[in-house]
Amino acid sequence: MSRQIIATTLAPAAIGTYSQAVKVGNTVYLSGQIPLDPASMTLVGGDMAAHIQRVFDNLQAVARAAGGDLQQVVKLNVFLTDLTHFPLVNEIMARYFKEPYPARAAIGVAALPKGAQVEMDAIMVLE
C-alpha cells in the first residue's frame, strides 16, 4: 500500500524530522500539534483555553488537507503538562466533535516541545 504525505500551510510546519500527517489507504496518521500559530511559528498568546483551541484548529487544518475533518478522527491522544486542565479539554473538545466521540487517551507529561502545555495527535479514517 502506498503512502501519501499530507502538508498544509494552514497548520504549523513540522519542527523536526516528521510530516504533518501520513495517509496510508483510508487511514490518516496526524502528527502531534502544539499551540503554534502557523504564520509566526510561535506559541499563541492567551490562556490555556486559547492554547487548546489552537491545537484543535491545527489538527482540523491537517485533517482537511487530507480530505477529512475532525469528525472522522477515531483516536485522539492528549498530552498535558498539568492534568488539572483535562476538564477544559473536554469542554473545548465538545465544540469540535459530535457523538460518536473518538477513542481517547489523556496523558500527563513532564514537558512538551517549545514549552507548550498541551499537544494532541490523532488517527483519522476517511470514509
Secondary structure, DSSP 4 states (H G I P E B T S, - for coil): --EEEE--TTSPPPSSSS-SEEEETTEEEEEEE-SB-TTT-SB--S-HHHHHHHHHHHHHHHHHHTT--GGGEEEEEEEES-GGGHHHHHHHHHHH--SSPPEEEEEE-S--GGG-SEEEEEEEE--
